[in-house]
Amino acid sequence: MTTDFTATRALFDLPEGVIYLDGNSLGPLPVAAKARVARTVEQEWGQMLIRGWNAAGWMEMPRALGDRIARLIGAEPGSVVLGDTLSIKVYQALASALEMRPDRRVVLSDTGNFPSDLYMAQGLCATLGADYALRTVAPEEVAAAIGPDVAVVMLTEVDYRTGRKHDMAALTRAAHAAGALILWDLAHSAGALPVELAKAGADFAVGCTYKYLNSGPGGPAFVYVAPRHQDRVRPALSGWLGHEAPFAFDPDYRPGAGIERMRVGTPPILQLAALEASLDIWDRVDMAALRARSIDLSECFIAAVEAGTDELRLASPRDPAARGSQVSFHHPEGYAVMQALIHRGVIGDFRAPDLLRFGFTPLFTTVEEVRRAAEILCEILTTEAWNTPAFKQRAKVT
């Protein structure tokens, strides 16, 4: 399969005059999503009313779209299902994994993991009892820290701040060699680079769809369970749609077959409709070609920025193979610099304490945009255009 990135760019509704380098935080609107969501609202919800659950196939969407995402993350058919939020899926997968290792009490993660994942682990450990604990180490120390008391290794493959990328295959082998299970968060991997869950032997994985997969703000999360575990997993969050027969209204929970048992609540049909439109684009994308273009874009950006200014320090790995599809730079006034950049029509984002973060999404980002973004960034730093009270006023979302 070859991928025409000029053609895929035309499939997104991109505002005129904006260079968007924040698709790693919120993907842009696919053009087809407008009509697809409108059809769901007007023809399905509007005309079918509750009959849409059967007549429009709403109930099957979480599994059907999960199979389409499975291709992008190297997962087996029937191993991915959508629904709920990423934090809920982290909790659900982690609780299931811990129960599968009843003689162990430690969840191992790294200090660069996304805070919400750590919060969910902390809360779950507190619920299970004082003998359960979350242990964190530096990212490069994870393999050495997988001891005989570790039940689950919980990692985000690509660091949300710097783009640093874990070696999924190597760490999965290390976890299994120590008798532990492993849970991967793919929030900054799915749609950003090739992922090989099945090949690596991963046990569990979770991810969101509103970043690179473009399902829109608040889009549903997905959960992966390796087929070898599916009939052993007991969902800690035993929602009615994970029941073997939801409409039997049985007062006692009986888990559904396979990945269906990882469903919890009613699926968000409007968001799933938007995701379906986005996945139509992804069906024409070769992940190896995507990765090659992503590296070209990020390398171009780093080179252009470093040629134009010495005021920024690269926070991301220098080796493109060791990072995801994003690049971050340190600057002591990073927030203000980013606001000045957004004011000039280049949208990235800021991550505390001092990181300017830029995402590279080949489906719509061009080399020309990357070069222009670097030029504007360097101009802002040279002229100190960021040094105004307006750009230093913190908003709720950074």
N, C-alpha and C positions, 0 to 999 in steps of 0.2 A: 504493500500500500504506500502511495506517495501522498503528501499533504500539501495543498496549495494554500499557503497562509495569507495570500492576497485575497483569495476567495473567502476564507473563514472570517477575515476582518469585516467584510461586507455584511456578514450575518449578525453583527452587533450594532446596537443603537448607541453610537458614541457622540457625546456633545461636541459641537463644532468648537475648535480652538482650544481643546483640552488634550493634554498628554496624560493618559491615565496609567500610572504605575502603582496602583493599589488594588489590583485584581486579586492579590494574595490576602486581602482583607474582606473585600466585597466585589464579586465579579459583576461586570456590566450587564445590561439588559440584552438578551438575545432578541433580535427583531421578531422572530416567530413566536416568542413567548407572549407578546401582546395579544395576538389573535388566538393563541392556544388557551390562555387564561380567560379571554373574553368568551370563547366557545364553552368553556367549562362553566362559567358564570351564567351565561344567557341560555344556552341550549341544554346543558346538563342540569345544573342546579335550578335554573329558571323554569325549564319546561318539564324535566323529569321529577323534580323535587326529590323525595326520599328514594324514589325508584332508581336514582342514579347509582346507588351502591351496587345494584345488580346490573342494570341496563347499560351503564357507562363503564363498568368494570372498576369502580373506585376501590373496592375491597382488595383487588388483586394488585393494585399499583405498587405498594411497598415492595412486594416480592419481584414483580416484573421489572421495575426500574433498578432494583438491587442487582438483578442479573446483568443489567447493562453496565452498571458501575463495576461489577466484578471483572469485566474485561480490562478496565483501566487500572485495576490494582492487582492483577494477576491472581485472582481468586477463582475457585471452582464454581461451576453453576450450582445454584441452590444454597450458597453459603453466605449471602449478603441480603439484608432486609433493611428498609428505611422506616424512619419514624422517630418522633420525640426529638430531644436536643442532644448535642454532643455530650454535655455533662451527664445527662441521664444514661446515655449509652456507656460512658466510662464507668459509672457506678455499677451498672448492670453487668458488664463484662468482667469487671474486677471482682465483684462479689461472687460471680459464678466460678471464676478461676480460683479464688481463695478456698471455696468450698471443695474444690477438687484436690487440694493439698491440705487436708485437715491437720496434719502433723507439723505444719509450719505456720509461722505467724508474722513474717516480715514481707512488706511490699517494698521493693527496691526501685527507686527512680533516680533522676539526676536533677541537679540544681537549676538546670536550664529548662526544665519542663514547664509547660504552660500552667500558670497558677491554678486554673480551674481544675485541672487533672489532679494536682496535688491536694486541693481543697476536698475534692470528692474522696480521695484516698484517706485523708485525715479524718473526715467525718465517718466513713465506713469503719475504719479501725476503732474509732471511739465507740461506735455502736456495738461492735463485736466484743469489745472488752479490753481491759488494760494490758493484756498480754499480746495484743496486736499492735504493730507499729509500722509507720512509714519511715524508711531510711533513704536519705538522699546523699549522693556523692557527686563530684565533678563529672561532667559528661565523659571525659577520657578515662575515668576510673571505674566505669560501670562493670566491665568484664571481670576485673579483679575483685569486685565487691560481691559477686554472686556466690554467697556461701551456703552451707547446708541448712540454714534457717530461713532462707528466702523462698517464699511460696510463689510469688509473681514478680516478674520484672516488668515495669510499666514505663514505656518510653514514647516520646514523640519523635518520629523519625527525623523530621527537619525542625530545628530550633526556630521558634517563632520570632526571636529577636535577631539572630545573626544569620540564619539560614544554614548553620552547621548541620551536617547530615551524618546520622549514625549508620554504621554498617549493619543492615538488617540481618543479613544471612549469618554473619559472624557472631553477632550478639544472640541471635536465636539459638545457634549451636551451643554457645556458652551456657545459656540458661538451661537448655535441655540436658547438657552434660552434668550440670549441678543438680538436676532433678526438679528444676523450677519450670513454671509456665511463663509465657511472655505475651504481653498485650501491647500492641502498637497503635499509637494515635497518628492518623494519616491526614490531619487537618491541613498541613502544608505540603503534602505529598500527592494526594489524589488530584489528578489533572495537572500536576506540576512536573512530574517525572515518572518514568516507568517504575512500577512497584511489582514485586513478585512474591506475594504472600504465600501461595502454595509451594512455590519452588524453595522458598526460605524455610518452610515448615512452621510458619507462625501459628500460634494457638488462637489468639483473638486479635481483632483490630476494630477500630472505630474511626469515624471521620465525619466532616461536615460537607455540605454541598453548596454553601453560599459563597465560597471563595472561588477557587479555580473552576468549579463546576457550574457556577452561574445560576443557582436556583432562586436568588433574590434574598433580601434581608430576612433573617429568621428561618431560612430554608431548613428542611429536616436533616437529621444526621443519619448515618448508616452504621451498622454493626456487622462484623464478620466473625463467624465461628467455624473453625476447621471442621470439615465433615466428620473426622474421626472422633470429635468431641460432642457432636450435636445431640446425640441421644443420651449423653451423660449429664449434660448441663442442666442445672436447676435454676431458673431465673429468680433472682432475689426480688425483682419487681414483677410480680406475677399478675400482669394486667389482663383484662378480659379478652383482648384480641390475641394474646399469646395462649389462650386456652385451646384445648383440643377441639371444642365445639362451642364457640362463643354464644351462639343463639339457642343452645340447650339451656342456658341460664342455670347451670349446675351450681349449687352453693359451694362446692369444693373444687379447688383448682386442679386441673389435669393438664400438664403441658402439651402443647401442640407438637406436631412432628417436625423434626429437623429445625431449620432456622426460623420457622414460624413461631416457635416458643419464645423468641427474643422480641416479639412485638409486645407493645405495652398498651398505648392509648390509641384513640381514634386518629387515623392518618390525616395530615393537613392537605386536603385535596387540591386547593388552589396553588399551594407551593409545589406540590408534586406535578401539577400541570406545567408550571414554568420550568421545572427541572426536566420534564420530558422533552420540551422544546429544545433545551440546551443539549441534552444527550443526543438529539438528532444531529447536532453539529459534531459532537465527539465521536459519533459512529464513523466519521470520515477522517479521523485523525490517527496517524501512526505515532505511537508514543516515542519510538526511537528518534523519529524526525523532530518531534516536539522538543525532546531533550537537547538535541544538537542545536536547534535554533535558540532555545533558552540560554544555553551556554554562550553562543555567539552574542546574544543581546547583553548578557550580564558582563562579559569580558569587554565588550565595546564600551559599556557605561563606566566600568572601573578605570579603563585606560584613559577615557576622555576626562573624567573627573580628576584623576591624579595628574594629568598633563596640565590641567587648568588651575589647580589650587593645591597648596600644601597645608590648608587649614583643616582638612578632614583626615581622620585616621580610619582605615578599613577595619571593620569589626568582623566581617565575614571571612571564612577561609579563603586564602589566596588561590588554592587549587579548586577549579570549578567542579571537579569530580567529588569534592568533599562538601559541597553546599547544594541547597535546593535551588529553586528558581527565584531567589531574592538576594538582595545585597544591602548591607547596612554599613553606615559610617558613624563614627563618634564625632560629636561636636558639643562643647560645653553649653552652647545655646541652641541645641538641636531643635527644641520646640519652636522657637521663634524663626529659625531658618526655614523649617518646614512650612510654617504659616506664610512666610514671604514667598516661598516657592509655589504654594497653592494659589496665592494671590496672582502670580504670574501665569497660572494655567497649567502647572505641572503638579499632579496630585500623587503624593506618596503619603506616608504617615510617620508618626513619631512614637517611639517606645521608650519609656523611662528606663534609666535616668537620662540618657543623652544620645539616643540612637535615631538617626534618620534612616527610614526603611523604605526600600523600593522593590516592588514586585515586577517580574518580567513574564508576561503572558503571551506567548507567540501567536495565539489565535487572533490577536488584534494589535499587538505592539510591533512597530516597525523599527528598523535600524535608524532611520532618519529621526524618528521621535526620540529615541534614546540619546542620540548625539545632541539634539536640540535641548533636551532636558538637562544634560550635563553642562551644556553651555550656559543655560539660564542659572543653574545652581552656582556655577563658578562666578558669574556676574554678581549674584546676590552676595556672595562672600567677599568678593573684591571691593564692592561698594558699601558693604555693611548695611544693605537695604533691610536686613532683618531687624536692625537695632531701633525699633520703635515700640512704644507701649502697646499699640494695638496687636502686634504680632506676639507679644509676651503674655497676653491675657489667655489663660488656659480655659478651654472648653471642656465639657464633660467627656466627650469622645476625642481621643487624640490620634 
